[in-house]
Amino acid sequence: MTNNVYGIDLGTCNMKIYCKSSNKILNEKNTIALKNKDEIYAYGNSAYAMYEKAPESIHVTFPVTTGVIADFNNLQSMIQLFLETHVKGSLKGAEFIVAVPTSITEVEKKAFFDMFYKSKMKPKSVLLCEKPIADAVGLGLDVNEPTGIMVVDIGADTTEISVISLGGLVLSDLLHFGGNKIDESIITYVKRNYNLVIGQKTAQSMKERLGSGIPGNEDTMIVVGRDVVSGLPIEMEMSGGVVYEAIKDNLESICNSIKMILEKTPPELARDIIYAGIYITGGGSKIKDLDQLFTQITNIKVNTCENPEESAVRGLSKIATDSKYKRI
């Protein structure tokens, strides 16, 4: 295999690109700012900085929603710009390995394939890899073994709960629910209980700084929003308890889905999962004490990892470079 290999995880919130020749991972916001409806004005982190702040002439959009491609042409253009300006590798005759969610239709899968195969980059080959398998490899697990591995990937718009053995998926459940839904719950809760309208970015920073899987987080932060009564912007102090109350129902629904998958898991694989534990990954898994909540619900230990949002692309980098994953 040549050095001209790219692993790509088109996440809903962040796009991760691995380049084999430089052995580096690019992690940028999967966001496009459009001017005059179809002209790319900015992309990546600079486009995300304009979100909720742009004038009417600039439309900020997310080309991937609920794990599938929503804006094919602009996303294709953005990937090409990323590869040409940031990664700076050779694109002609390149090989692409793309992480795709499970439980998506053949048409949606074909869109992921065509995104690269029918682009101006003229790649040599395009391989699709199911995201839970890429996650498991990125976590340092050997997916080719006859051992049950349970991975819970909490993304921005989707949560994937999978049981893997012998390089394939035994059970998988894709929930159209993730970090963005949790942010919306915080916005709704704060508006209903405190008459304060906050933006998506403020809700996200509240989740990251104050969010917790179990009650008892006493941390506080100052948030700025618009008072529903007066219509004027005001500051208000929010505590971890507020965020916990806002997100606990969301976390409970993830717990229920994990329990349902465990109930369907064959006994021999369930035995492996009890010994190894459940692995949680994805950006949403960074909520404080989430592992403790899942352990309370399932009585199984929960393993976390560093940089969980990059585990899938790290897995793609191993699949791209290690010959033992050729069969996947």
Secondary structure, DSSP 8 states (H G I E B T S, - for coil): --S-EEEEEE-SSEEEEEETTTTEEEEEE--EEEETTTEEEEETHHHHTTTTT--TTEEEE-SEETTEES-HHHHHHHHHHHIIIII----TT-EEEEEE-TT--HHHHHHHHHHHHTSTT--SEEEEEEHHHHHHHHTT--TTSS--EEEEEE-SS-EEEEEEETTEEEEEEEES--HHHHHHHHHHHHHHHH-EE--HHHHHHHHHHH-BSSS----EEEEEEEETTT-SEEEEEEEHHHHHHHHHHHHHHHHHHHHHHHHHS-HHHHHHHHHH-EEEESGGGGSBTHHHHHHHHHSS-EE--SSGGGHHHHHHHHHHH-GGGTT-
